[in-house]
Amino acid sequence: MNSKYLIGLALAVLAVLAYALWWNSPARELRRTHDALLLQKTWHLHAVRNYAGIPPQTDDTDFFCPSFAHWVNQYTDWRGAPAVRETIRYNGGYYNLVNGRWTKTGERAEINECRHAPIIEGDGIALPFETFGRGTQVHRGAVQTVGGETCRDYKIIVPTPYDMLHKDYRFTMCINELDHLPRQTRRDPSISGTEDSVEYSKWGDLSEPPLPYGIQ
């Protein structure tokens, strides 16, 4: 058989294998996730944040891009008693529920989570996709069950050379490999001393509720 033909065939096989490896690589899955997130307009976020000496603080937020968000924050107040804070952002206005009435407390031009890939902009645990530059490492992990759905862990290590305490930022994103949308992010305990977590659900399944009385 012609040697040039054999060389050409070998190169073609190598190209196909390289493409298959790239297509199924962890980095490629993150790109699919980025692209899938850009299409999302509604979702629910449940965050659990741990602080030394007090019960965990939780945030439950419904996002409706581009102009509405509603969240409920459960925390422990300065007396050590459980407390609840409820907030709505609507068309740049910032409203808190105070003594049973909605009171405007400020202005905010936009909902940051609606600008780019929404989950990464505002969960406080993961870093924005825009920071995933040269040197970022992505490692495929095991399949987990989060909120009754399966997802696969992807451990992400992003170099942060300007951080005085940490030379890299480590977190895990659990991605449903059918729709490529995240179901959870978890912070590496080495960053903060605790494994804070955020769960995501109801992608595209929420209907914007009517505005409460007092919000314009």
C-alpha positions as CSV (number, residue, x, y, z in Angstrom):
1,M,0.0,0.0,0.0
2,N,1.2,3.5,-0.8
3,S,3.1,5.0,2.1
4,K,1.6,8.5,1.5
5,Y,-1.8,7.0,1.6
6,L,-1.0,5.3,5.0
7,I,0.3,8.6,6.4
8,G,-2.7,10.5,5.2
9,L,-5.0,7.8,6.7
10,A,-3.2,8.0,10.0
11,L,-3.4,11.8,10.2
12,A,-7.1,11.6,9.4
13,V,-7.7,9.1,12.2
14,L,-5.7,11.3,14.6
15,A,-7.7,14.3,13.7
16,V,-11.0,12.5,14.3
17,L,-9.7,11.2,17.7
18,A,-8.5,14.7,18.6
19,Y,-11.9,16.2,17.7
20,A,-13.8,13.5,19.6
21,L,-11.6,14.2,22.7
22,W,-12.2,17.9,22.4
23,W,-15.9,17.5,21.8
24,N,-16.3,15.4,25.0
25,S,-13.8,17.3,27.1
26,P,-14.7,19.0,30.4
27,A,-13.8,22.4,28.9
28,R,-16.2,21.8,26.1
29,E,-19.0,20.9,28.5
30,L,-18.4,24.3,30.3
31,R,-18.8,26.0,27.0
32,R,-22.1,24.2,26.4
33,T,-23.2,25.4,29.9
34,H,-22.2,29.0,29.2
35,D,-24.2,28.9,25.9
36,A,-27.2,27.3,27.6
37,L,-27.3,29.8,30.4
38,L,-27.4,32.7,28.0
39,L,-30.8,31.4,26.8
40,Q,-32.4,31.3,30.3
41,K,-34.9,33.9,31.5
42,T,-36.3,32.4,34.6
43,W,-34.9,30.1,37.4
44,H,-34.9,29.5,41.1
45,L,-31.8,29.8,43.3
46,H,-31.4,28.3,46.8
47,A,-28.2,29.3,48.6
48,V,-26.9,27.9,52.0
49,R,-24.2,30.1,53.5
50,N,-22.3,29.1,56.6
51,Y,-20.9,31.4,59.2
52,A,-19.0,30.6,62.4
53,G,-21.0,30.2,65.5
54,I,-24.5,30.8,64.0
55,P,-27.0,28.7,62.1
56,P,-26.6,28.7,58.3
57,Q,-28.2,31.6,56.4
58,T,-30.4,30.7,53.4
59,D,-31.5,32.7,50.3
60,D,-34.3,31.6,48.0
61,T,-34.6,33.7,44.9
62,D,-36.8,33.6,41.8
63,F,-35.3,35.4,38.8
64,F,-37.4,36.8,35.9
65,C,-35.1,38.5,33.4
66,P,-34.8,41.3,32.6
67,S,-36.5,43.3,35.3
68,F,-37.9,41.3,38.2
69,A,-36.5,39.3,41.1
70,H,-38.0,38.1,44.4
71,W,-35.9,36.7,47.2
72,V,-36.4,35.5,50.8
73,N,-33.4,35.6,53.2
74,Q,-33.6,33.6,56.4
75,Y,-30.9,34.5,58.9
76,T,-30.1,34.9,62.6
77,D,-30.3,38.5,63.9
78,W,-28.0,40.2,66.4
79,R,-30.0,38.8,69.3
80,G,-29.5,35.3,68.1
81,A,-33.2,35.0,67.0
82,P,-34.3,33.6,63.6
83,A,-35.4,36.4,61.2
84,V,-36.7,36.7,57.7
85,R,-36.0,39.5,55.1
86,E,-38.1,39.6,51.9
87,T,-37.0,41.8,49.0
88,I,-38.2,42.5,45.4
89,R,-36.3,44.2,42.6
90,Y,-38.5,45.6,39.9
91,N,-37.6,47.9,37.0
92,G,-34.7,49.4,38.9
93,G,-36.5,49.8,42.2
94,Y,-35.5,48.0,45.3
95,Y,-38.3,47.1,47.8
96,N,-38.3,45.5,51.2
97,L,-41.2,44.1,53.1
98,V,-41.3,46.1,56.4
99,N,-44.1,45.6,59.0
100,G,-46.3,44.0,56.4
101,R,-45.9,46.8,53.8
102,W,-43.6,47.0,50.8
103,T,-41.3,50.0,51.1
104,K,-39.0,51.3,48.4
105,T,-35.5,51.4,49.8
106,G,-33.3,52.3,46.8
107,E,-32.6,52.1,43.1
108,R,-30.6,49.5,41.1
109,A,-30.2,49.9,37.4
110,E,-30.2,46.3,36.4
111,I,-30.3,42.7,37.7
112,N,-26.7,41.6,37.2
113,E,-27.7,37.9,36.8
114,C,-29.5,38.8,33.6
115,R,-26.6,40.4,31.8
116,H,-24.4,37.4,31.0
117,A,-24.5,33.8,32.0
118,P,-26.9,34.3,34.9
119,I,-25.8,31.7,37.5
120,I,-22.2,32.7,37.7
121,E,-22.8,36.4,38.0
122,G,-24.6,36.4,41.3
123,D,-24.3,33.2,43.3
124,G,-21.4,34.4,45.4
125,I,-19.6,31.0,45.2
126,A,-18.6,30.4,41.6
127,L,-16.6,32.9,39.5
128,P,-17.9,34.5,36.2
129,F,-17.1,32.6,33.0
130,E,-15.3,35.7,31.8
131,T,-12.5,34.9,34.4
132,F,-11.8,31.5,32.9
133,G,-8.7,32.4,31.1
134,R,-5.3,30.7,30.5
135,G,-4.4,28.3,33.2
136,T,-7.9,27.4,34.2
137,Q,-8.2,23.7,35.0
138,V,-11.4,21.7,34.7
139,H,-11.7,18.2,36.0
140,R,-14.7,15.9,35.4
141,G,-16.0,14.2,38.6
142,A,-18.7,11.8,39.7
143,V,-22.4,11.9,39.0
144,Q,-24.5,13.3,41.9
145,T,-28.2,13.7,42.7
146,V,-29.2,17.3,43.5
147,G,-32.9,18.2,44.1
148,G,-34.0,14.8,42.7
149,E,-32.1,15.3,39.4
150,T,-28.7,13.9,38.3
151,C,-25.8,16.0,37.5
152,R,-22.0,15.6,37.1
153,D,-19.4,17.4,39.1
154,Y,-16.9,19.6,37.3
155,K,-14.1,20.9,39.6
156,I,-12.9,24.2,38.4
157,I,-9.6,25.9,39.4
158,V,-9.1,29.4,38.3
159,P,-5.7,31.2,38.8
160,T,-6.0,34.3,41.0
161,P,-2.4,35.6,41.2
162,Y,-3.4,38.9,42.7
163,D,-5.2,37.3,45.7
164,M,-3.0,37.7,48.8
165,L,-4.4,34.6,50.5
166,H,-5.0,32.2,47.6
167,K,-3.2,31.6,44.4
168,D,-6.2,30.0,42.9
169,Y,-10.0,29.9,43.4
170,R,-11.6,26.4,43.6
171,F,-15.2,25.5,43.2
172,T,-17.4,22.7,41.9
173,M,-20.2,23.0,39.4
174,C,-22.6,20.1,39.1
175,I,-24.0,20.1,35.5
176,N,-27.0,18.2,34.1
177,E,-25.4,16.7,31.0
178,L,-28.7,16.5,29.1
179,D,-29.6,20.2,29.1
180,H,-26.1,21.4,30.2
181,L,-27.5,23.6,32.9
182,P,-26.1,23.7,36.4
183,R,-27.9,22.2,39.3
184,Q,-25.4,23.2,42.0
185,T,-22.2,25.1,42.8
186,R,-20.1,24.4,45.9
187,R,-17.2,26.4,47.2
188,D,-14.0,24.5,48.1
189,P,-13.7,24.7,51.9
190,S,-10.0,25.8,51.5
191,I,-11.3,29.2,50.2
192,S,-13.6,30.1,53.1
193,G,-13.4,27.3,55.7
194,T,-16.9,26.1,54.9
195,E,-18.5,24.4,51.9
196,D,-21.2,26.9,51.0
197,S,-23.5,25.7,48.3
198,V,-26.1,27.0,45.8
199,E,-28.7,24.9,44.1
200,Y,-30.6,25.9,40.8
201,S,-33.9,24.6,39.7
202,K,-37.0,25.5,37.6
203,W,-35.0,26.6,34.6
204,G,-37.5,28.3,32.3
205,D,-40.5,27.0,34.4
206,L,-41.4,30.0,36.4
207,S,-44.3,32.5,35.7
208,E,-43.8,36.1,36.9
209,P,-46.2,36.7,39.8
210,P,-48.4,39.8,40.0
211,L,-46.8,42.7,41.8
212,P,-47.8,43.2,45.5
213,Y,-49.7,46.3,46.4
214,G,-47.3,49.3,46.9
215,I,-44.8,48.3,44.2
216,Q,-44.9,50.4,41.0
